[in-house]
Amino acid sequence: MRRSEVWWANYPPGQRHPVLLLSWDAHGDWRDQVTVAEVTRIRRGIDAEVGLGPADGMPGPCFANLDALATINRSRLASFICQLGPDRMAEVEIAVHHALGMDVPCCVGEV
C-alpha cells in the first residue's frame, strides 16, 4: 500500500467505495491507520476535487474528493484498483491545499 494508490475500501462501515491513499507511508507494516480521500462519480465543480478516469486506471469517469478526507484502519482496504501518476498526484496536492484553506503554492518557510 502506497501513497497515490486507489483501493476498494469497506468504508464507510457497511459500504464499499474507492478511496485514494494519501498517507506517505501507508505501506509501513507498523501503521494501522491511513488517510484517504473518497472517490465518487459525483462532480461538485469545486477546487478540492480532481477528475480521474480510464487513463488513470479507473474503470470510468470519477472524482477524488479532497474535501472528504478520512483516516481509516488499513484493514478496510480490500483490493487495489490503480496507482495515479506524478502529474495527477500534483493536482491532488493542490486540491488538498484548497480543501484545507492553504495557500497554493505552499509558502512554508518563506519569510
N, C-alpha and C positions, 0 to 999 in steps of 0.2 A: 504494500500500500504506500503510495507516494503522492505528494502534493501534485495537483493537476490531473489526477485520475478521476473519472466519473464511474460511480458504482451504483448498482441497485442496492437500496438500503431498506431494511424493515424499520421505516421511520416515516411519519410519526407512528407510535405504537399501534399495531393492528393494521397498518397500511404498508405499501411498498412503493417507493419513489426513487428516482435517480437523484444522487447528490454529487457535488463536486468537492473533492478533498482540498482543503486549504491549509491544513497543518503541515508545516515544513518537514516534520519528522514523523509523519503518520506511519512510516514503515518500522519505526522502533518497536521492538518486542516488549519493551518496558512500558509503553504508553497505552493505557486503556481507553482514553478519550481522544476523539479527533474533532476538529472544527470543520464544518461543511457548509456549503450553500445549497439551497434547494434548486432543483432543475425542474422546470414546468413548461407546459405548452402554451401557457397564457402570457401574452406580451402585454406589459403595462406601459411601455413607452417612457421609461424613466432612465436616468443616467446610471442607476445602480443595477442594471441588468445587461447581460451580454448574450447576443444571439449565437446559437450553436446549431449544427446541422450535420448532414451526412459527410461533408468534407472534413468535419472534426471527428468522425467515427460514431456519431449519434444516429439512431435509426430514422429520425425525421427531424423537422424543424422544432426547436425548443429554446429555452432561455435559462441561463444561470441567473438566479435572483439573488444578488449580493445584499439585498435589503432583508433577506430571510436567512440569517446565519444561525447556526446551532452547534452546540458541542454534544456529540453523541458517543455512546460506547462503541468502539470499533467492532465489537462482535455483531452489531446491527448491519454491518456491511456484508451483503450476501454474494454478489457476483460483479466482476469487472465488466465495464462497458467499453471504455476507451480512455486514452490519455490525450489531453489537449496540448497543442504545440506551444512554443515560447511566445509567438505573436498573439495567440488567443489569450494566453495567461497574462500578457502585458495589459490587454483590455480588461481582464478580470481584476487585476491590481488597481487599475484606475477606477473601476466600478466600486471596489471596496472603499477606496478613498471617498467617493461620492456618498456611499451609503453611510459612512461614519462621520461625514462632515469635515473631512480633512482636505487640506489644500492639494491641488493637483497642478504641477508635480509636487511631490512631497518636499518640503524645505527643512527637514530635520537637520540640525547642526548649522544652519545658516545664521549669521549674525547680522 
